[in-house]
């Protein structure tokens, strides 16, 4: 079963390379035409395309790129001439820090949101669904206007240079992390709320409450084990969504991460950089799902609580 999951993940990664390559091919224009626009004749543009290898057949370019990936070579930037791996490595720590802070914030907000939705019943679920549907750009504008422009608590933009550590000034992480975490937590609540509601309605949970067990014992013993697997899967998906959603946030706040690099590379049609920066969140999602599946298998092997098992009554003191 583990081998099957590994094989599926490898095939999905291979399919992702095809999708990413096809998406970059669909971009209008190329690096040569944009670089020489208005300053060179068609013959000179064609010569530049040949020097950049853009005149080769699409299949040959894909196979060459895929072969480089298998050898750990992401190619060379068409605009700067630097290795793509160096450009990604310079920006990756900042994005990883942002995603880590946003993921931790998402987990806390999701736990609080699940409690609120259970207390508010139907209205809580509608609130979470509504917050999840709000575009990320709206959160960025609202948080920036409130916490920066109005209250002046946080800087509106990041002043970190590319390659700088955000931990030198942790305030630069707050606005981007909140912008990422708020919609992600709302969506995670909508995914887990149904599982939590169904678990609370299981006979063994109802029996535990009827026998007088307090919630501090019922929740970890009889409820939490049923939430582990779906929570791990949602956590893996959320990590991928956060990694994929950094482009807008980093651009809005001027944060020097992979998202900003991706946007600038798309503007100049620096295809190798676009492909490398776009592949990182895709692989993150797939690896996260693989880890979640393996964790689910481990949980099932260790054994889950039986739904119909009656809970032990609470001890009574005379």
KOLNU-240365 format. One line per field, with one value per residue (C-alpha): residue number from 1; x negated, y negated, z negated; residue in one letter. Coordinates in nm, 3 decimals. Last residue first. Layout:
! residues N
pos c(NUM:...) $
px c(X:...) $
py c(Y:...) $
pz c(Z:...) $
code c(A:...) $
END
This chain:
! residues 318
pos c(318:317:316:315:314:313:312:311:310:309:308:307:306:305:304:303:302:301:300:299:298:297:296:295:294:293:292:291:290:289:288:287:286:285:284:283:282:281:280:279:278:277:276:275:274:273:272:271:270:269:268:267:266:265:264:263:262:261:260:259:258:257:256:255:254:253:252:251:250:249:248:247:246:245:244:243:242:241:240:239:238:237:236:235:234:233:232:231:230:229:228:227:226:225:224:223:222:221:220:219:218:217:216:215:214:213:212:211:210:209:208:207:206:205:204:203:202:201:200:199:198:197:196:195:194:193:192:191:190:189:188:187:186:185:184:183:182:181:180:179:178:177:176:175:174:173:172:171:170:169:168:167:166:165:164:163:162:161:160:159:158:157:156:155:154:153:152:151:150:149:148:147:146:145:144:143:142:141:140:139:138:137:136:135:134:133:132:131:130:129:128:127:126:125:124:123:122:121:120:119:118:117:116:115:114:113:112:111:110:109:108:107:106:105:104:103:102:101:100:99:98:97:96:95:94:93:92:91:90:89:88:87:86:85:84:83:82:81:80:79:78:77:76:75:74:73:72:71:70:69:68:67:66:65:64:63:62:61:60:59:58:57:56:55:54:53:52:51:50:49:48:47:46:45:44:43:42:41:40:39:38:37:36:35:34:33:32:31:30:29:28:27:26:25:24:23:22:21:20:19:18:17:16:15:14:13:12:11:10:9:8:7:6:5:4:3:2:1) $
px c(1.929:1.709:1.836:1.599:1.696:1.854:1.644:1.730:1.921:1.754:1.984:1.758:1.449:1.143:0.883:0.601:0.227:0.259:0.523:0.304:0.004:0.215:0.336:-0.023:-0.117:0.176:0.085:-0.279:-0.168:0.071:-0.211:-0.439:-0.176:-0.102:-0.470:-0.540:-0.281:-0.411:-0.768:-0.673:-0.561:-0.895:-1.092:-0.873:-0.863:-1.242:-1.297:-1.042:-1.182:-0.884:-0.976:-0.654:-0.630:-0.970:-0.860:-0.549:-0.740:-1.009:-0.743:-0.585:-0.920:-0.986:-1.096:-0.779:-0.663:-0.334:-0.106:-0.352:-0.424:-0.053:0.037:-0.241:-0.212:0.099:-0.076:-0.271:0.042:0.247:-0.018:-0.028:0.351:0.369:0.133:0.323:0.655:0.517:0.376:0.708:0.897:0.674:0.662:1.029:1.156:0.885:0.992:1.347:1.338:1.033:0.924:1.281:1.442:1.187:1.188:1.559:1.642:1.758:2.104:2.231:2.457:2.157:1.971:2.281:2.318:1.954:1.990:2.307:2.151:2.316:2.002:1.814:2.064:2.034:1.654:1.642:1.888:1.687:1.359:1.395:1.579:1.328:1.037:1.195:1.216:0.860:0.730:0.921:0.763:0.416:0.284:0.371:0.267:-0.076:-0.130:-0.035:-0.241:-0.561:-0.715:-0.677:-0.934:-1.223:-1.548:-1.328:-1.236:-1.584:-1.722:-1.770:-1.603:-1.622:-1.375:-1.178:-0.842:-0.538:-0.258:-0.460:-0.257:-0.082:0.009:0.372:0.534:0.281:0.107:0.343:0.670:0.587:0.338:0.579:0.863:0.656:0.488:0.814:0.984:0.699:0.743:1.094:1.378:1.532:1.368:1.519:1.868:1.819:1.696:1.994:2.240:2.094:2.122:2.482:2.577:2.448:2.318:2.141:2.018:1.908:1.724:1.531:1.441:1.325:1.093:0.927:0.911:0.763:0.486:0.408:0.415:0.173:-0.071:-0.031:-0.081:-0.399:-0.534:-0.428:-0.603:-0.921:-0.925:-0.873:-1.168:-1.387:-1.300:-1.407:-1.784:-1.742:-1.502:-1.749:-2.037:-1.835:-1.747:-2.114:-2.208:-2.198:-2.002:-1.719:-1.702:-1.755:-1.943:-1.811:-1.648:-1.934:-1.874:-1.957:-1.593:-1.505:-1.762:-1.608:-1.266:-1.394:-1.553:-1.239:-1.025:-1.248:-1.250:-0.873:-0.827:-1.046:-1.359:-1.344:-1.350:-1.707:-1.814:-2.062:-1.797:-1.545:-1.804:-1.862:-1.486:-1.470:-1.759:-1.582:-1.256:-1.444:-1.548:-1.468:-1.090:-1.073:-1.418:-1.376:-1.006:-1.062:-1.357:-1.194:-0.880:-0.545:-0.204:-0.218:-0.078:-0.423:-0.449:-0.120:-0.232:-0.550:-0.357:-0.100:-0.366:-0.569:-0.252:-0.192:-0.537:-0.463:-0.134:-0.312:-0.564:-0.284:-0.094:-0.405:-0.466:-0.105:-0.123:-0.450:-0.288:0.000) $
py c(-1.026:-1.048:-0.928:-0.792:-0.881:-0.605:-0.412:-0.482:-0.235:-0.098:-0.150:-0.368:-0.158:-0.368:-0.362:-0.113:-0.147:-0.035:-0.296:-0.573:-0.455:-0.445:-0.798:-0.914:-0.765:-0.942:-1.274:-1.235:-1.172:-1.468:-1.692:-1.562:-1.644:-1.991:-2.082:-1.953:-2.195:-2.477:-2.437:-2.379:-2.736:-2.886:-2.642:-2.689:-3.068:-3.079:-2.863:-3.071:-3.421:-3.573:-3.926:-3.982:-3.612:-3.634:-3.934:-3.751:-3.432:-3.617:-3.794:-3.460:-3.303:-3.554:-3.915:-4.065:-4.379:-4.371:-4.340:-4.127:-3.891:-3.846:-3.784:-3.531:-3.363:-3.164:-2.851:-2.799:-2.864:-2.627:-2.357:-2.393:-2.392:-2.067:-1.898:-2.036:-1.923:-1.572:-1.572:-1.697:-1.427:-1.158:-1.295:-1.384:-1.043:-1.019:-1.365:-1.266:-0.974:-1.016:-1.378:-1.520:-1.298:-1.362:-1.744:-1.725:-1.571:-1.209:-1.185:-0.859:-1.044:-1.233:-0.911:-0.749:-1.041:-0.998:-0.618:-0.658:-0.891:-1.234:-1.422:-1.245:-1.356:-1.719:-1.705:-1.554:-1.814:-2.100:-1.976:-2.100:-2.424:-2.498:-2.443:-2.699:-2.960:-2.883:-2.925:-3.252:-3.398:-3.244:-3.397:-3.757:-3.698:-3.573:-3.863:-4.121:-3.965:-3.864:-4.210:-4.253:-3.975:-4.214:-4.017:-3.709:-3.807:-3.698:-3.878:-3.693:-3.966:-4.288:-4.331:-4.655:-4.483:-4.695:-4.848:-4.835:-4.732:-4.906:-5.225:-5.203:-5.341:-5.286:-4.977:-4.757:-4.870:-4.962:-4.676:-4.428:-4.538:-4.549:-4.214:-4.049:-4.180:-4.052:-3.705:-3.686:-3.630:-3.284:-3.135:-3.411:-3.322:-2.951:-3.019:-3.247:-2.995:-2.725:-2.949:-3.035:-2.666:-2.584:-2.894:-2.692:-2.433:-2.701:-2.886:-2.578:-2.492:-2.849:-2.842:-2.525:-2.669:-2.997:-2.813:-2.589:-2.881:-3.079:-2.787:-2.760:-3.135:-3.131:-2.831:-2.974:-3.304:-3.134:-2.907:-3.210:-3.392:-3.080:-3.014:-3.349:-3.296:-2.924:-3.000:-3.235:-2.993:-2.699:-2.904:-2.932:-3.292:-3.423:-3.729:-3.741:-3.387:-3.234:-2.906:-2.553:-2.367:-2.117:-1.850:-1.565:-1.461:-1.827:-1.860:-1.567:-1.726:-2.052:-1.872:-1.664:-1.977:-2.161:-1.865:-1.836:-2.206:-2.200:-2.419:-2.789:-2.896:-2.779:-3.115:-3.174:-3.072:-3.313:-3.591:-3.516:-3.527:-3.864:-3.989:-3.876:-4.039:-4.369:-4.500:-4.782:-4.791:-4.470:-4.313:-4.187:-4.110:-3.919:-3.725:-3.635:-3.501:-3.627:-3.532:-3.273:-2.937:-2.778:-2.859:-2.679:-2.376:-2.348:-2.371:-2.113:-1.869:-1.908:-1.846:-1.519:-1.402:-1.506:-1.315:-1.006:-1.021:-1.064:-0.767:-0.550:-0.649:-0.574:-0.233:-0.154:-0.237:0.000) $
pz c(-4.877:-4.573:-4.243:-3.980:-3.629:-3.430:-3.183:-2.822:-2.616:-2.303:-2.009:-1.804:-1.861:-1.921:-1.644:-1.613:-1.582:-1.220:-1.145:-1.282:-1.079:-0.763:-0.831:-0.883:-0.547:-0.383:-0.547:-0.440:-0.082:-0.092:-0.212:0.061:0.321:0.183:0.148:0.500:0.633:0.413:0.552:0.917:0.975:0.865:1.084:1.389:1.357:1.312:1.623:1.821:1.762:1.945:1.830:1.632:1.540:1.372:1.164:1.045:0.963:0.770:0.566:0.484:0.399:0.124:0.079:-0.081:0.096:-0.095:0.207:0.408:0.120:0.054:0.418:0.478:0.135:0.222:0.350:0.029:-0.178:0.035:-0.001:-0.378:-0.385:-0.192:-0.437:-0.736:-0.586:-0.548:-0.900:-1.038:-0.847:-1.003:-1.359:-1.397:-1.506:-1.774:-1.907:-1.996:-2.242:-2.462:-2.403:-2.394:-2.656:-2.931:-2.938:-2.849:-3.186:-3.213:-3.367:-3.227:-2.986:-2.847:-2.776:-2.622:-2.381:-2.280:-2.244:-2.039:-1.781:-1.759:-1.867:-1.589:-1.324:-1.437:-1.436:-1.089:-0.960:-1.110:-0.965:-0.607:-0.688:-0.963:-0.722:-0.488:-0.764:-0.874:-0.518:-0.474:-0.792:-0.762:-0.440:-0.519:-0.880:-0.770:-0.528:-0.796:-1.076:-0.898:-0.866:-1.241:-1.287:-1.205:-1.201:-1.182:-0.827:-0.713:-0.410:-0.080:0.122:-0.084:-0.371:-0.376:-0.398:-0.331:-0.539:-0.860:-1.166:-1.455:-1.274:-1.383:-1.068:-0.787:-0.924:-1.122:-0.967:-0.605:-0.567:-0.720:-0.493:-0.173:-0.233:-0.341:-0.026:0.191:0.043:0.182:-0.070:-0.022:-0.333:-0.546:-0.422:-0.482:-0.835:-0.907:-0.767:-0.991:-1.294:-1.212:-1.207:-1.555:-1.735:-2.004:-1.758:-1.512:-1.789:-1.902:-1.544:-1.488:-1.788:-1.661:-1.309:-1.434:-1.618:-1.321:-1.078:-1.295:-1.288:-0.912:-0.861:-1.071:-0.879:-0.541:-0.613:-0.733:-0.428:-0.202:-0.356:-0.350:0.018:0.162:0.198:0.265:0.549:0.717:0.663:0.797:1.104:1.192:1.278:1.637:1.525:1.779:1.916:1.572:1.591:1.551:1.266:1.238:0.973:1.210:1.248:1.295:1.576:1.757:1.720:1.872:2.166:2.213:2.208:2.454:2.692:2.676:2.748:3.056:3.043:3.126:2.761:2.707:2.564:2.847:3.101:2.954:2.972:3.341:3.404:3.227:3.440:3.757:3.647:3.608:3.271:3.030:3.015:2.810:2.770:2.414:2.462:2.788:2.646:2.314:2.475:2.601:2.467:2.187:2.302:2.297:1.927:1.864:2.068:1.861:1.534:1.650:1.774:1.455:1.253:1.440:1.334:0.975:0.996:1.127:0.842:0.588:0.728:0.713:0.352:0.263:0.431:0.256:-0.079:0.000) $
code c(X:X:X:X:X:X:X:X:X:X:X:X:X:X:X:X:X:X:X:X:X:X:X:X:X:X:X:X:X:X:X:X:X:X:X:X:X:X:X:X:X:X:X:X:X:X:X:X:X:X:X:X:X:X:X:X:X:X:X:X:X:X:X:X:X:X:X:X:X:X:X:X:X:X:X:X:X:X:X:X:X:X:X:X:X:X:X:X:X:X:X:X:X:X:X:X:X:X:X:X:X:X:X:X:X:X:X:X:X:X:X:X:X:X:X:X:X:X:X:X:X:X:X:X:X:X:X:X:X:X:X:X:X:X:X:X:X:X:X:X:X:X:X:X:X:X:X:X:X:X:X:X:X:X:X:X:X:X:X:X:X:X:X:X:X:X:X:X:X:X:X:X:X:X:X:X:X:X:X:X:X:X:X:X:X:X:X:X:X:X:X:X:X:X:X:X:X:X:X:X:X:X:X:X:X:X:X:X:X:X:X:X:X:X:X:X:X:X:X:X:X:X:X:X:X:X:X:X:X:X:X:X:X:X:X:X:X:X:X:X:X:X:X:X:X:X:X:X:X:X:X:X:X:X:X:X:X:X:X:X:X:X:X:X:X:X:X:X:X:X:X:X:X:X:X:X:X:X:X:X:X:X:X:X:X:X:X:X:X:X:X:X:X:X:X:X:X:X:X:X:X:X:X:X:X:X:X:X:X:X:X:X:X:X:X:X:X:X) $
END
